[in-house]
Amino acid sequence: MSVLRERVHRLQSAMADADFDAVVLYTNFIRCAAVSWLTGFSPYWGDGIVVVTREGQPLLSTMLSKRMEGWIQSVMPAAAVATSPAPGKVVGTKLTEAGAGRVGVVEADDFPSGHYSDLAAASPNVLFADGTAVFAQARSPADEAERRLLSRADEIAAGALSELIGRAPRTAGDAAAAVEKRARLDGAEEIYVAIAADLDQSRTFLRLSGSHALGRRFAVRATVAYKGSWVRRIRTFSQDPQDLPVLRRADAWFAELIATARPEKLSDEIGRQVTALPKATLQSWFAEAPVGTRPLSTVSANNAAPARIVTGALDIGAMPWCGAALMRFP
């Protein structure tokens, strides 16, 4: 509870600095990350809105049925709960009662229009503005509790991918099943497996299954959630034993990169460090972090939230390679 109270306080302080009287956050199945971080509750299956005012605890207004209210409150003591078919109206009424004048909406351009109409109608005197940067500021840096959860999620993802070492799966279904089974047994609450089935043809990751054949070289991406904390791992595999020494060198290089690179200097350091890998050419890279309602979003070097996950693609001689992992924390 103390961790969650501190997170709310951090957001309230950031709101005050930005002259917001409240912040509003939308949540649904794929945009659950902000609410999970703030309240400790993962509303994966519910559509709803959270409002945080300058004082007091957050309020989650959800479209789930009334019978769910007691259960949600029992597992989410850090926020109040109100079930309603019109959560925007509930939140708008709270803003009016609080006398809010200026309110930040996280990812305002993606806020559902129906909810916004109800919100605005119930709080006609409120000025709404984008509050994404304010929320991102409150989330950074990660607190110790979040770091431990992310580290555990990363261990689960890495262990799941290691299930394919020495297995030589022939189909995407075999690979995906082995990875998901290991992750679930290790405690992952969610895992999404995507596969680039033939790296010599394409580095595009797809949700493949069944008898889809794997090429000589393929890569598997595991996106894992553990108690609301999300990470992404990618590992490259080869069916040809002659490729294995090169893959090991690339994996070791990448492990060193994510352990030593500074988030604010990623572009410079990736370009510099790739020269340490013989015959390597950098094809692409990007960084991700939780800056809004989605668990991971692509971020730039000057984003308010430092990079958490780094994804890179190389050519090492004639061999394609892909990798992604959690960066070390500063």
C-alpha positions in Angstrom: 0.0 0.0 0.0 2.8 2.4 0.8 4.2 2.0 -2.7 0.9 2.7 -4.3 0.3 5.7 -2.1 3.7 7.1 -3.1 2.8 6.6 -6.8 -0.4 8.6 -6.3 1.5 11.3 -4.5 4.1 11.5 -7.3 1.3 11.9 -9.9 -0.4 14.5 -7.7 2.8 16.5 -7.4 3.4 16.3 -11.1 -0.2 17.5 -11.6 0.4 20.5 -9.3 3.6 21.4 -11.2 1.6 21.4 -14.5 -1.3 23.3 -13.0 -3.8 20.4 -13.4 -6.5 19.9 -10.8 -7.0 16.3 -11.9 -5.8 13.6 -14.3 -8.0 11.2 -16.2 -6.8 7.8 -17.5 -8.7 5.4 -19.8 -8.3 1.6 -19.4 -9.3 -1.5 -21.3 -7.8 -4.9 -22.2 -4.9 -3.6 -24.2 -4.5 -0.2 -22.4 -4.3 -1.4 -18.8 -0.8 -0.4 -17.8 -1.3 3.1 -16.4 -4.1 2.0 -14.1 -2.2 -1.1 -13.0 0.8 1.0 -12.1 -1.3 3.5 -10.2 -3.6 1.1 -8.3 -2.0 -2.3 -8.3 -5.0 -3.7 -10.1 -4.8 -5.1 -13.6 -8.2 -4.4 -15.3 -7.4 -6.6 -18.3 -11.0 -7.3 -19.2 -12.8 -4.1 -18.2 -13.5 -0.8 -19.9 -13.3 2.1 -17.5 -11.8 5.5 -16.4 -9.6 6.4 -13.5 -9.6 10.0 -12.1 -6.9 11.3 -9.7 -7.5 14.7 -8.0 -5.1 16.9 -6.1 -6.1 15.2 -2.8 -7.5 11.8 -1.8 -7.4 8.4 -3.5 -8.1 7.6 -7.1 -11.5 6.6 -8.3 -11.9 3.8 -10.9 -15.3 3.9 -12.7 -15.8 0.7 -14.7 -18.4 -0.7 -17.0 -18.2 -4.1 -15.3 -21.4 -5.2 -13.5 -22.3 -4.1 -10.0 -21.6 -7.6 -8.7 -17.9 -7.1 -9.5 -17.6 -4.0 -7.4 -17.0 -5.7 -4.1 -14.4 -8.1 -5.6 -12.5 -5.2 -7.3 -12.4 -3.2 -4.1 -11.1 -6.2 -2.2 -8.1 -6.5 -4.5 -7.6 -2.8 -5.1 -7.6 -1.1 -1.7 -5.6 1.9 -3.1 -8.6 3.3 -5.0 -12.3 3.6 -4.8 -14.6 1.8 -7.2 -17.8 2.8 -8.9 -19.5 0.6 -11.5 -21.6 2.3 -14.1 -22.7 1.8 -17.8 -21.4 5.4 -18.2 -18.1 5.8 -16.4 -17.5 9.2 -18.1 -20.5 10.6 -16.4 -19.4 9.3 -13.0 -15.9 10.8 -13.4 -17.3 14.1 -14.8 -19.6 14.4 -11.8 -16.6 13.8 -9.5 -14.6 16.6 -11.3 -17.5 19.0 -10.9 -17.9 18.2 -7.2 -14.2 18.7 -6.7 -14.4 22.1 -8.4 -11.7 21.1 -11.0 -10.9 23.7 -13.5 -8.1 22.3 -15.6 -7.8 18.5 -16.1 -5.2 16.4 -17.9 -6.3 13.5 -20.1 -3.6 10.9 -20.6 -3.4 10.1 -24.4 -6.2 12.6 -25.1 -6.3 11.9 -28.8 -7.0 8.2 -28.1 -9.6 8.8 -25.5 -12.9 7.1 -26.6 -15.3 9.7 -28.0 -18.3 8.2 -26.2 -16.7 8.4 -22.8 -15.4 11.8 -23.5 -18.9 13.1 -24.5 -20.2 11.8 -21.1 -17.3 13.3 -19.3 -17.6 16.7 -20.8 -21.3 16.8 -20.4 -21.0 16.1 -16.7 -18.3 18.7 -16.1 -19.1 21.6 -18.4 -16.8 24.1 -16.7 -13.7 21.9 -17.0 -10.9 22.7 -19.5 -9.4 19.4 -20.7 -5.8 19.2 -22.0 -3.4 16.4 -22.8 -1.8 15.0 -19.7 0.4 12.3 -21.2 3.7 14.0 -20.4 2.6 14.6 -16.8 1.8 11.0 -16.2 5.1 9.9 -17.9 7.0 12.3 -15.6 5.3 10.7 -12.5 6.3 7.2 -13.7 9.9 7.9 -14.0 12.2 6.7 -12.6 10.9 3.3 -11.7 10.5 2.7 -8.0 12.1 -0.3 -6.4 8.9 -2.4 -6.4 8.5 -1.9 -10.1 12.1 -2.8 -10.8 11.8 -6.1 -8.9 8.7 -7.0 -10.8 10.2 -6.0 -14.2 13.3 -8.1 -13.4 11.2 -11.1 -12.5 9.1 -10.7 -15.7 12.4 -10.5 -17.7 13.7 -13.7 -16.1 10.4 -15.4 -17.0 10.7 -14.2 -20.7 14.4 -15.2 -20.9 13.7 -18.6 -19.4 10.8 -19.2 -21.7 12.9 -18.5 -24.8 15.7 -20.7 -23.5 13.3 -23.7 -23.8 14.0 -23.7 -27.5 17.8 -24.1 -27.1 18.7 -27.5 -28.4 15.1 -28.4 -29.3 15.2 -27.6 -33.0 11.4 -27.1 -33.4 10.2 -27.5 -37.0 7.0 -25.6 -36.7 5.8 -22.3 -35.3 3.2 -24.2 -33.2 5.9 -26.3 -31.6 8.0 -23.2 -30.8 5.1 -21.1 -29.5 3.8 -23.9 -27.3 7.1 -24.6 -25.6 7.7 -20.9 -24.9 4.2 -20.3 -23.5 4.2 -23.4 -21.4 7.5 -22.5 -19.7 6.4 -18.9 -19.1 3.0 -19.9 -17.6 4.6 -22.5 -15.3 7.1 -19.8 -14.1 4.2 -17.5 -13.2 3.5 -15.2 -16.2 0.0 -13.8 -16.0 0.1 -12.9 -19.7 2.4 -14.0 -22.5 2.1 -13.2 -26.2 4.4 -15.1 -28.6 5.3 -13.9 -32.0 7.7 -15.5 -34.5 9.7 -14.3 -37.5 9.6 -17.7 -39.1 12.3 -17.3 -41.7 14.8 -14.5 -41.0 16.4 -14.9 -44.4 13.2 -13.8 -45.9 11.7 -11.3 -43.4 12.2 -9.9 -39.9 8.5 -9.4 -39.5 7.0 -11.0 -36.3 3.6 -12.6 -36.6 1.3 -14.5 -34.2 1.9 -17.9 -35.9 0.9 -21.3 -34.8 0.1 -24.8 -36.1 2.2 -26.4 -38.8 3.7 -23.2 -40.2 7.2 -24.2 -41.0 10.3 -22.6 -39.5 13.2 -21.7 -41.7 16.9 -22.2 -41.2 17.1 -19.1 -39.1 14.1 -17.8 -37.1 13.5 -15.5 -34.1 10.9 -15.7 -31.3 9.5 -12.7 -29.4 8.0 -13.2 -26.0 6.0 -10.3 -24.4 5.4 -11.2 -20.8 3.4 -9.6 -18.0 4.1 -10.4 -14.3 1.9 -8.7 -11.8 1.2 -5.8 -14.1 4.8 -5.3 -15.3 5.5 -6.0 -18.9 8.7 -6.8 -20.7 9.7 -8.0 -24.2 12.4 -10.5 -25.2 13.6 -11.6 -28.6 16.0 -14.4 -29.3 17.4 -15.6 -32.7 17.7 -19.4 -33.4 19.2 -21.4 -36.2 18.6 -25.0 -37.4 22.2 -25.0 -38.7 24.9 -25.8 -36.1 27.4 -23.8 -38.2 25.5 -20.6 -37.3 25.7 -21.2 -33.5 29.1 -19.6 -32.8 28.0 -16.4 -34.6 24.7 -16.4 -32.7 26.5 -16.8 -29.4 28.8 -13.8 -30.2 25.8 -11.7 -31.1 23.9 -12.6 -28.0 26.9 -11.8 -25.8 27.4 -8.5 -27.6 23.7 -7.6 -27.0 23.8 -8.6 -23.3 26.8 -6.3 -22.8 25.0 -3.5 -24.6 21.9 -3.5 -22.5 23.9 -3.9 -19.4 26.1 -0.9 -20.0 24.3 1.6 -22.4 22.8 4.7 -20.9 19.1 5.2 -21.9 19.7 8.9 -22.8 22.6 8.0 -25.1 21.3 4.9 -26.8 21.6 6.1 -30.4 25.3 7.0 -30.0 26.2 3.9 -28.0 24.5 1.3 -30.2 26.2 2.8 -33.3 29.5 2.8 -31.5 29.2 -0.6 -29.9 28.1 -2.5 -33.0 31.6 -1.9 -34.4 32.8 -4.3 -31.7 31.0 -7.2 -33.4 33.0 -8.5 -36.4 31.3 -8.2 -39.8 28.1 -6.7 -38.1 25.9 -4.1 -39.8 23.1 -2.4 -37.8 19.8 -2.6 -39.7 17.5 -1.0 -37.2 16.8 -0.4 -33.6 14.1 1.2 -31.3 13.4 1.6 -27.7 10.2 1.2 -25.7 8.9 2.3 -22.3 5.6 2.6 -20.4 4.7 6.2 -20.9 0.9 6.0 -21.1 -1.9 3.5 -20.9 -0.2 0.8 -23.0 2.3 -1.5 -21.4 5.0 -0.5 -23.9 5.3 2.4 -26.4 8.1 3.4 -28.7 10.1 6.3 -27.2 12.7 8.7 -28.4 15.9 9.7 -26.7 14.3 12.9 -25.4 11.1 11.3 -24.1 10.2 11.9 -20.5 10.4 8.2 -19.7 13.9 6.6 -20.2 14.0 3.5 -22.4 13.2 0.2 -20.8 13.2 -2.3 -23.7 15.7 -2.2 -26.6 15.1 -4.0 -29.8 17.8 -4.3 -32.5 18.3 -6.0 -35.8 21.8 -6.8 -37.3 23.3 -8.5 -40.3 26.4 -10.4 -39.3 28.0 -11.2 -42.5 25.2 -13.0 -44.4 23.3 -14.0 -41.2 20.3 -12.0 -39.9 20.0 -11.5 -36.2 17.3 -10.0 -33.9 17.2 -9.3 -30.2 15.3 -7.5 -27.5 15.7 -7.2 -23.8 15.2 -5.2 -20.6 17.9 -2.6 -20.0 19.7 -2.3 -16.7 18.3 0.3 -14.4 20.5 3.4 -13.7 
